[in-house]
Amino acid sequence: MKNHLSFVRLAFLISVMMALAWLAGCAGPIALSGATATPEPTATPTAEPTPTAAAPTPEEPKQETPKLLPPTGEVDGVPVGFTEDGHAYRGNPDASVVMIEYSEFQCPYCGRHQRETAPQIEEAYLKTGKVVLVFRDFPLEQIHPQAGKAAEAARCAGEQGAEQFWNMHDLLFERTEEWAGQEDAEDRFKAYASELGLNEESFNECLDSGRTREAIDADLQAGLAAGVRGTPTFFLNGYPLEGAQPFEAFQTTIDALVAGRTPPTPEPDIPYWATAEGMSPDPEKPGYTKAGDAFKGDPSAEVVIIEFADFQCPYCARHVSETAPKLEEEYVDTGLVRMIYKHFPLASIHPQAEPAAIAAECAGRQGKFWEMHDRLYATQEEWANQANAQEIFDRLAQEIGLDMEAYKACLDDPEIQNKIANDFRAGRSIQLRGTPSFIVLKGQQGQLIPGALPYEQFKQVIEAVLAAQ
């Protein structure tokens, strides 16, 4: 392919489709306390999704400006207080720029922002009175199971004052590696409260009661309504800035707003795996792209379909058994379409998905990725949720004729593990939340298919993309 997909268009399509219910797919949803989210089949996606569900654009800011109460103290020389609806803020309440941050304490990208970028923003804008920062919770507990309780800890500290909220906020980010993934995380939060000099009895009662959870869930709902799909996400006077961006990205937007100008639209950052070069065949690794993804089909095919999937997802297995064979016969085998596979293991609900992906990539090193791919899906019910799943993967490797010594050495290779992790991050970076998800590309046009659609519906999308000029 000579051209690559415009990721501005792709991000638009994906943000719209993620705002709709997942179409028969395995999802890692944002779950509110007391509720379990499950994917449900819904209507067929249209070729042009309705733009009203899209994330806000720089021309259309979407986030209400909060009402800030007078400050009640200072942290590091910066005024702190609460908004009228109870959110902690940091900075001059009369600042011309209000920055609302949706974040969570277990997110590594949020932690990176706090370490690298937030101090620069504080020095340049909070201490000079130009910006006030308002913190809102957006814990992604499907992938960060302690994030919700950490948010409660910060709010419980906040019951004893805005200064205590920010002190706990900073400490939680500073020591994430101590408590993240630990069964005794709540005990550690209580120890932090003691260290900060809080009233321990009041803090512990608050944390044990869970009474701040309702407000955290309200933040999740508000974030979703505003177009938030990941953390950290910022709104500066309503204009969105997503991800752990470098200081310069904030500087450009803030300086424009302070000067009364509309912030410039950021240039899209095209990931290598989606560029023409990244999707081209690797001459040193047959069957793989230069970006390291397994593919099948004619490299010169007019249409490329990038699939993000999870070997333990039953909807992915259904696609492989029911729809994929017909797609391959009509489109891949005839040279019209090339398929590229990327991993999106939802480990929080599919604990064997990542080991299965590693097994498939190790088979790929011996030129048999697709053979292992097909065997894994065909035997999914046999190994899913089984403690001895790896033994079954090893048996499948032997059945397809792999060099078992090389295969077993590969299973512990950090390069393979990083490949799976990088694929998952790639999916998250374009706001995918479930499997299977397909990106159908032709030149600079793209269409997202979220879910295991029946063949006829999948065919309609491909035909429309093929017919596009």
Secondary structure, 3 states (H helix, E strand, C coil): CCCCCCHHHHHHHHHHHHHCCCCCCEECCCCCCCCCCCCCCCCCCCCCCCHHHCCCCCCCCCCCCCCECCCCEEECCEEEEEECCCCEEEECCCCCEEEEEEECCCCHHHHHHHHHHHHHHHHHHHCCCCEEEEEEECCCCCCCCCHHHHHHHHHHHHCCCHHHHHHHHHHHHHCHHHHCCCCCHHHHHHHHHHHCCCCHHHHHHHHHHCCCHHHHHHHHHHHHHCCCCCCCEEEECCEEEECCCCHHHHHHHHHHHHCCCCCCCCCCCCCHHHCHHHHCECCCCCCEECCCCEEECCCCCCEEEEEEECCCCHHHHHHHHHHHHHHHHHHHCCCCEEEEEEECCCCCCCCCHHHHHHHHHHHHCCCCHHHHHHHHHHCHHHHCCCCCHHHHHHHHHHHCCCCHHHHHHHHCCHHHHHHHHHHHHHHHHCCCCEECEEEEEECCEEEEEECCCCHHHHHHHHHHHHHCC
